[in-house]
Amino acid sequence: MKKSKSINSKPFKGAGYLLGAIIGFTAAITSFVITENIAISIPLLAGLSIPLGMFIEQKFQVQDKEKDTSKMKILVALFAVGILLFFLIVFIAKLI
């Protein structure tokens, strides 16, 4: 019987930023479809994709032993602000 090899794959460097950008583009397109206003979609893309990409990249690249709690708190706060910005912009655009 052959021994099975354990492959420990890690995502490539920058995968978190790419995933954050994809989620940001999706949110921007969704807000454009809902509000039909491009001026809302562009800041939403920047406000959501950058913090989300940083958060996901930090999760991918940092090993369990090397986690820094202060950096993680800042990234979670940036992510929460991005999500809040998304809902706030969509809500305000629907009212106007």
Secondary structure, DSSP 4 states (H G I P E B T S, - for coil): -PPPP-----PPTTHHHHHHHHHHHHHHHHHHHHH--HHHHHHHHHHHHHHHHHHHHHHHHS-GGG--HHHHHHHHHHHHHHHHHHHHHHHHHHH-
